[in-house]
Amino acid sequence: MNIDTARLRELHAKATPGPWRYRPSLHDDWGTIRGGDHKPVATTCMECRYTESDVGKREGPSPIAENGELIVAVINALPSLLDAYEERDRLRGLLAEALPCVRYAMLTGFAGIRMDLVSRIEEAVK
């Protein structure tokens, strides 16, 4: 899966500045996600299921708080996650460039390169 880091950075830059926070509603099945300026960014809600005989009583647990907290955590971590993803790609590129030299060194016995090292580098650049 390719991740368009440039597009995600662009969207993040245009979004409400952070850090974002999640504030659950204590009495309802919804919560509010707020930006760094404390203004609402989004509301999380879940379709409530009511029985005909007991209107107003929700059936089953709702993951709404966890959904809101996940959204906030991902948004707040996005710059670091994108940095790590791009660094991974950079390191893969360096390993791919080094692999022919490592293979040659292994074949010629130079510097005691071991086959397991070559295998690990090959796995890393996949």
Secondary structure, DSSP 8 states (H G I E B T S, - for coil): ----HHHHHHHHHHS--S--EEEE-SSSSEEEEE-TTS-EEEEEE-----BTTBTT---S---HHHHHHHHHHHHHHHHHHHHHHHHHHHHHHHHHHHHHHHHHHHHHTGGG--HHHHHHHHHHT-
